[in-house]
Amino acid sequence: MDIDALKASHMRHWNRFHQLAHSRRLTGPEIDELSVLYRQVTADLAKVRSQNPDQDVISYLSGELLHARARLTGTAGASLWAISRWFRYDLPAALYRIRYVTIAIMLIFIAMTALQTWWILRDPAALSMLGSPEQLKNYATTQFSSYYSQDTNASFMSYVWTNNAFIALRVVAGGITGFYPIMALWGNAQNLGISAAVVIHYAGPAHFFSFILPHGIPELTAIWISTAAGLRLFWAWLVPGRKTRGQALGEAGRSMITVGLGMVILLFLCGAIEGFVTPSNLPLWLKITCGVTLTAGVWIYTFVAGGRAYRAGVSGDLDEDAGYATPVI
């Protein structure tokens, strides 16, 4: 690699990086720009070190990166702009990285649930193993619907949110094992399939879907994303690529923490729907629209905002400009 050609082709954004890093005051968009340029210049420095270790260029870029790092740390902190960047770049980029795995998990889950439901509905012996006809009918016609109005709306929302958020975070963290997310996914599919079969058999499909679809669509989406995030951890450990296993696992772990936090927020919104919308007297079409709209928003956010952030070099790593990537003079 010709170092002079590299300098000529990159000098424009190096100069802009220098200008922003040494500015006395930065606006919100300028902080965003500096953050993106930081990642680009870090990549430039890594390229110089590996292909043509010119000491002058290394010293210059290292100094600029250290100055910008201190600038970003001092400027951003836990400010509103830092939070804004997390929502605009880190979270969508992390979701974008696992988008196809999430879709695959969604299809597998739907197939497993449908198969479980079909098997129980077609086999009277399998249905009878779940309980007596009286017990199953009582569950389908009374308990299934009364579950959503067992407490005040706010209390029920709080309960389902904390419970589901804990499950999602446990699935993400347990992903390092490789089997825990799969076991959790299978358990959820099995339970949903059993409930679907019982309620559909004794109360009809309309009764089942009227209570499941409003909150179930976005809630299951959160479970699928959490499962994908957990398996991403396992894959980073299993196939670290050119990085050491510790580096790959650390980067994936920090990125998947971003996903986990995002799922806590998504499940809060799901809990609001489950606590206030599902048991309400709103028209069924409006209830389902709430869930579909939230789910569509998640996927648009993932593919549009996530794709934009990913192409800008953002990975979702909570500390991607630190640790192994920290420039050293």
TORZAKOL-31157 format. One record per residue (C-alpha): residue number from 0; residue in one letter; z, y, x negated. Coordinates in nm, 2 decimals. Layout:
TORZAKOL-31157
[NUM,A,[Z,Y,X]]
...
end
This chain:
TORZAKOL-31157
[0,M,[0.00,0.00,0.00]]
[1,D,[-0.10,0.34,-0.14]]
[2,I,[0.21,0.56,-0.13]]
[3,D,[0.01,0.88,-0.12]]
[4,A,[-0.19,0.76,0.18]]
[5,L,[0.14,0.66,0.35]]
[6,K,[0.28,1.01,0.28]]
[7,A,[-0.03,1.18,0.41]]
[8,S,[-0.04,0.97,0.73]]
[9,H,[0.33,1.01,0.81]]
[10,M,[0.41,1.36,0.68]]
[11,R,[0.36,1.52,1.02]]
[12,H,[0.64,1.33,1.19]]
[13,W,[0.85,1.34,0.87]]
[14,N,[0.83,1.72,0.88]]
[15,R,[0.92,1.73,1.25]]
[16,F,[1.21,1.49,1.18]]
[17,H,[1.33,1.72,0.90]]
[18,Q,[1.30,2.02,1.13]]
[19,L,[1.50,1.86,1.41]]
[20,A,[1.76,1.71,1.18]]
[21,H,[1.83,2.05,1.02]]
[22,S,[1.82,2.26,1.34]]
[23,R,[2.15,2.44,1.42]]
[24,R,[2.11,2.37,1.79]]
[25,L,[1.92,2.10,1.98]]
[26,T,[1.83,2.08,2.34]]
[27,G,[1.85,1.76,2.53]]
[28,P,[1.48,1.67,2.50]]
[29,E,[1.50,1.75,2.12]]
[30,I,[1.80,1.51,2.09]]
[31,D,[1.58,1.24,2.25]]
[32,E,[1.29,1.32,2.02]]
[33,L,[1.52,1.31,1.71]]
[34,S,[1.66,0.97,1.82]]
[35,V,[1.30,0.83,1.86]]
[36,L,[1.19,0.98,1.52]]
[37,Y,[1.50,0.83,1.36]]
[38,R,[1.38,0.48,1.45]]
[39,Q,[1.03,0.56,1.33]]
[40,V,[1.15,0.70,0.99]]
[41,T,[1.38,0.40,0.95]]
[42,A,[1.08,0.17,0.99]]
[43,D,[0.89,0.38,0.74]]
[44,L,[1.17,0.35,0.49]]
[45,A,[1.18,-0.02,0.53]]
[46,K,[0.80,-0.04,0.47]]
[47,V,[0.82,0.16,0.16]]
[48,R,[1.11,-0.05,0.02]]
[49,S,[0.93,-0.37,0.08]]
[50,Q,[0.58,-0.29,-0.02]]
[51,N,[0.59,0.00,-0.27]]
[52,P,[0.94,0.10,-0.37]]
[53,D,[0.87,0.46,-0.47]]
[54,Q,[1.21,0.60,-0.56]]
[55,D,[1.13,0.96,-0.48]]
[56,V,[1.01,0.87,-0.13]]
[57,I,[1.31,0.63,-0.08]]
[58,S,[1.55,0.90,-0.18]]
[59,Y,[1.39,1.16,0.04]]
[60,L,[1.38,0.95,0.35]]
[61,S,[1.73,0.81,0.30]]
[62,G,[1.87,1.16,0.27]]
[63,E,[1.69,1.27,0.58]]
[64,L,[1.81,0.97,0.77]]
[65,L,[2.17,1.02,0.67]]
[66,H,[2.15,1.38,0.77]]
[67,A,[2.00,1.30,1.10]]
[68,R,[2.25,1.02,1.17]]
[69,A,[2.53,1.26,1.11]]
[70,R,[2.35,1.52,1.33]]
[71,L,[2.31,1.27,1.61]]
[72,T,[2.66,1.14,1.59]]
[73,G,[2.80,1.49,1.60]]
[74,T,[2.57,1.62,1.87]]
[75,A,[2.56,1.33,2.11]]
[76,G,[2.90,1.16,2.11]]
[77,A,[2.97,1.05,2.47]]
[78,S,[2.79,1.35,2.62]]
[79,L,[2.58,1.35,2.93]]
[80,W,[2.27,1.34,2.72]]
[81,A,[2.39,1.03,2.54]]
[82,I,[2.45,0.87,2.88]]
[83,S,[2.11,1.00,3.00]]
[84,R,[1.94,0.84,2.69]]
[85,W,[2.11,0.51,2.77]]
[86,F,[1.97,0.50,3.12]]
[87,R,[1.63,0.63,3.01]]
[88,Y,[1.57,0.43,2.70]]
[89,D,[1.83,0.17,2.59]]
[90,L,[1.89,-0.01,2.92]]
[91,P,[1.53,-0.03,3.04]]
[92,A,[1.41,-0.14,2.70]]
[93,A,[1.67,-0.42,2.69]]
[94,L,[1.56,-0.53,3.04]]
[95,Y,[1.19,-0.51,2.94]]
[96,R,[1.25,-0.74,2.64]]
[97,I,[1.36,-1.02,2.87]]
[98,R,[1.13,-0.95,3.16]]
[99,Y,[0.92,-1.27,3.14]]
[100,V,[1.22,-1.49,3.09]]
[101,T,[1.38,-1.33,3.39]]
[102,I,[1.07,-1.40,3.60]]
[103,A,[1.06,-1.76,3.48]]
[104,I,[1.43,-1.81,3.57]]
[105,M,[1.37,-1.66,3.91]]
[106,L,[1.09,-1.90,3.99]]
[107,I,[1.30,-2.20,3.87]]
[108,F,[1.60,-2.09,4.07]]
[109,I,[1.39,-2.05,4.39]]
[110,A,[1.24,-2.39,4.34]]
[111,M,[1.58,-2.56,4.28]]
[112,T,[1.73,-2.39,4.58]]
[113,A,[1.44,-2.48,4.81]]
[114,L,[1.44,-2.84,4.69]]
[115,Q,[1.82,-2.87,4.75]]
[116,T,[1.78,-2.72,5.10]]
[117,W,[1.48,-2.94,5.19]]
[118,W,[1.66,-3.26,5.06]]
[119,I,[1.97,-3.20,5.28]]
[120,L,[1.77,-3.10,5.59]]
[121,R,[1.55,-3.41,5.57]]
[122,D,[1.83,-3.65,5.51]]
[123,P,[2.10,-3.68,5.78]]
[124,A,[2.32,-3.89,5.55]]
[125,A,[2.32,-3.61,5.29]]
[126,L,[2.42,-3.36,5.56]]
[127,S,[2.70,-3.58,5.69]]
[128,M,[2.85,-3.60,5.34]]
[129,L,[2.92,-3.23,5.35]]
[130,G,[3.16,-3.26,5.65]]
[131,S,[3.18,-3.36,6.02]]
[132,P,[2.93,-3.21,6.26]]
[133,E,[3.21,-2.99,6.41]]
[134,Q,[3.31,-2.86,6.07]]
[135,L,[2.96,-2.78,5.97]]
[136,K,[2.88,-2.62,6.30]]
[137,N,[3.19,-2.40,6.28]]
[138,Y,[3.09,-2.30,5.93]]
[139,A,[2.73,-2.22,6.03]]
[140,T,[2.81,-2.03,6.35]]
[141,T,[3.14,-1.86,6.27]]
[142,Q,[3.26,-1.88,5.91]]
[143,F,[2.93,-1.79,5.75]]
[144,S,[2.90,-1.46,5.93]]
[145,S,[3.28,-1.38,5.95]]
[146,Y,[3.30,-1.40,5.57]]
[147,Y,[3.13,-1.05,5.55]]
[148,S,[3.38,-0.89,5.78]]
[149,Q,[3.70,-1.06,5.66]]
[150,D,[3.85,-0.73,5.53]]
[151,T,[3.78,-0.36,5.53]]
[152,N,[3.43,-0.27,5.41]]
[153,A,[3.57,-0.10,5.09]]
[154,S,[3.81,-0.39,5.01]]
[155,F,[3.54,-0.65,5.06]]
[156,M,[3.29,-0.45,4.85]]
[157,S,[3.55,-0.42,4.57]]
[158,Y,[3.62,-0.79,4.58]]
[159,V,[3.26,-0.91,4.57]]
[160,W,[3.17,-0.65,4.30]]
[161,T,[3.44,-0.74,4.06]]
[162,N,[3.39,-1.12,4.12]]
[163,N,[3.01,-1.10,4.07]]
[164,A,[3.04,-0.86,3.77]]
[165,F,[3.28,-1.10,3.60]]
[166,I,[3.04,-1.39,3.66]]
[167,A,[2.74,-1.19,3.53]]
[168,L,[2.93,-1.09,3.21]]
[169,R,[3.05,-1.44,3.16]]
[170,V,[2.70,-1.57,3.19]]
[171,V,[2.57,-1.32,2.93]]
[172,A,[2.86,-1.39,2.68]]
[173,G,[2.84,-1.76,2.74]]
[174,G,[2.47,-1.76,2.65]]
[175,I,[2.55,-1.83,2.29]]
[176,T,[2.63,-2.19,2.39]]
[177,G,[2.28,-2.24,2.53]]
[178,F,[2.40,-2.45,2.82]]
[179,Y,[2.65,-2.23,3.01]]
[180,P,[2.39,-2.00,3.17]]
[181,I,[2.19,-2.30,3.28]]
[182,M,[2.49,-2.46,3.43]]
[183,A,[2.59,-2.14,3.61]]
[184,L,[2.23,-2.10,3.74]]
[185,W,[2.22,-2.46,3.87]]
[186,G,[2.56,-2.42,4.03]]
[187,N,[2.45,-2.11,4.22]]
[188,A,[2.12,-2.27,4.33]]
[189,Q,[2.31,-2.58,4.45]]
[190,N,[2.57,-2.38,4.65]]
[191,L,[2.30,-2.16,4.80]]
[192,G,[2.09,-2.46,4.89]]
[193,I,[2.38,-2.63,5.06]]
[194,S,[2.47,-2.32,5.26]]
[195,A,[2.11,-2.27,5.36]]
[196,A,[2.07,-2.62,5.48]]
[197,V,[2.39,-2.62,5.69]]
[198,V,[2.33,-2.28,5.85]]
[199,I,[1.96,-2.34,5.91]]
[200,H,[2.04,-2.68,6.07]]
[201,Y,[2.31,-2.56,6.31]]
[202,A,[2.23,-2.19,6.36]]
[203,G,[1.87,-2.15,6.27]]
[204,P,[1.69,-1.98,5.98]]
[205,A,[1.70,-1.63,6.13]]
[206,H,[2.08,-1.64,6.13]]
[207,F,[2.09,-1.75,5.76]]
[208,F,[1.84,-1.50,5.63]]
[209,S,[1.98,-1.21,5.83]]
[210,F,[2.31,-1.23,5.64]]
[211,I,[2.17,-1.34,5.30]]
[212,L,[1.86,-1.12,5.24]]
[213,P,[2.01,-0.77,5.26]]
[214,H,[2.23,-0.81,4.96]]
[215,G,[2.11,-1.15,4.83]]
[216,I,[1.78,-1.03,4.69]]
[217,P,[1.92,-0.77,4.44]]
[218,E,[2.23,-0.98,4.38]]
[219,L,[2.03,-1.29,4.28]]
[220,T,[1.81,-1.06,4.06]]
[221,A,[2.12,-0.96,3.87]]
[222,I,[2.21,-1.32,3.82]]
[223,W,[1.86,-1.40,3.70]]
[224,I,[1.87,-1.11,3.45]]
[225,S,[2.21,-1.21,3.33]]
[226,T,[2.10,-1.57,3.27]]
[227,A,[1.79,-1.44,3.08]]
[228,A,[2.02,-1.22,2.87]]
[229,G,[2.25,-1.51,2.79]]
[230,L,[1.96,-1.73,2.69]]
[231,R,[1.83,-1.45,2.47]]
[232,L,[2.15,-1.47,2.27]]
[233,F,[2.11,-1.84,2.22]]
[234,W,[1.74,-1.80,2.12]]
[235,A,[1.84,-1.54,1.86]]
[236,W,[2.09,-1.78,1.71]]
[237,L,[1.84,-2.07,1.72]]
[238,V,[1.53,-1.89,1.60]]
[239,P,[1.64,-1.58,1.40]]
[240,G,[1.29,-1.52,1.26]]
[241,R,[1.28,-1.32,0.93]]
[242,K,[1.64,-1.19,0.98]]
[243,T,[1.95,-1.38,0.89]]
[244,R,[2.11,-1.56,1.17]]
[245,G,[2.40,-1.31,1.17]]
[246,Q,[2.16,-1.01,1.18]]
[247,A,[1.95,-1.16,1.47]]
[248,L,[2.26,-1.26,1.67]]
[249,G,[2.42,-0.92,1.61]]
[250,E,[2.12,-0.73,1.73]]
[251,A,[2.06,-0.95,2.03]]
[252,G,[2.43,-0.94,2.11]]
[253,R,[2.44,-0.56,2.12]]
[254,S,[2.12,-0.54,2.32]]
[255,M,[2.25,-0.79,2.57]]
[256,I,[2.57,-0.60,2.61]]
[257,T,[2.35,-0.32,2.73]]
[258,V,[2.20,-0.56,2.99]]
[259,G,[2.55,-0.68,3.09]]
[260,L,[2.67,-0.32,3.15]]
[261,G,[2.35,-0.26,3.35]]
[262,M,[2.42,-0.56,3.57]]
[263,V,[2.77,-0.43,3.64]]
[264,I,[2.61,-0.12,3.78]]
[265,L,[2.35,-0.31,3.97]]
[266,L,[2.62,-0.54,4.12]]
[267,F,[2.82,-0.24,4.23]]
[268,L,[2.52,-0.13,4.44]]
[269,C,[2.48,-0.49,4.56]]
[270,G,[2.85,-0.49,4.66]]
[271,A,[2.80,-0.17,4.85]]
[272,I,[2.52,-0.33,5.05]]
[273,E,[2.72,-0.65,5.10]]
[274,G,[3.03,-0.46,5.21]]
[275,F,[2.88,-0.19,5.43]]
[276,V,[2.52,-0.29,5.52]]
[277,T,[2.52,-0.67,5.57]]
[278,P,[2.80,-0.68,5.83]]
[279,S,[2.69,-0.36,6.01]]
[280,N,[2.50,-0.32,6.34]]
[281,L,[2.19,-0.17,6.17]]
[282,P,[1.86,-0.32,6.26]]
[283,L,[1.78,-0.63,6.06]]
[284,W,[1.46,-0.48,5.92]]
[285,L,[1.66,-0.18,5.79]]
[286,K,[1.92,-0.41,5.63]]
[287,I,[1.65,-0.61,5.45]]
[288,T,[1.47,-0.29,5.35]]
[289,C,[1.79,-0.17,5.16]]
[290,G,[1.79,-0.49,4.95]]
[291,V,[1.42,-0.50,4.89]]
[292,T,[1.42,-0.13,4.79]]
[293,L,[1.70,-0.18,4.54]]
[294,T,[1.53,-0.48,4.39]]
[295,A,[1.19,-0.31,4.37]]
[296,G,[1.36,-0.02,4.20]]
[297,V,[1.50,-0.26,3.94]]
[298,W,[1.16,-0.41,3.86]]
[299,I,[0.98,-0.07,3.85]]
[300,Y,[1.26,0.06,3.62]]
[301,T,[1.21,-0.25,3.40]]
[302,F,[0.83,-0.24,3.37]]
[303,V,[0.77,0.14,3.38]]
[304,A,[1.07,0.30,3.21]]
[305,G,[1.13,-0.02,3.00]]
[306,G,[0.77,-0.05,2.88]]
[307,R,[0.76,0.32,2.78]]
[308,A,[1.09,0.29,2.59]]
[309,Y,[0.99,-0.04,2.42]]
[310,R,[0.66,0.11,2.30]]
[311,A,[0.85,0.40,2.16]]
[312,G,[1.05,0.16,1.94]]
[313,V,[1.37,0.13,2.14]]
[314,S,[1.52,-0.22,2.16]]
[315,G,[1.83,-0.16,2.37]]
[316,D,[2.05,-0.22,2.07]]
[317,L,[2.37,-0.02,2.12]]
[318,D,[2.39,0.05,1.75]]
[319,E,[2.04,-0.01,1.62]]
[320,D,[2.06,0.28,1.37]]
[321,A,[2.37,0.14,1.21]]
[322,G,[2.48,-0.18,1.03]]
[323,Y,[2.19,-0.35,0.86]]
[324,A,[1.95,-0.06,0.94]]
[325,T,[2.17,0.21,0.78]]
[326,P,[1.98,0.38,0.50]]
[327,V,[2.14,0.37,0.16]]
[328,I,[2.04,0.60,-0.12]]
end
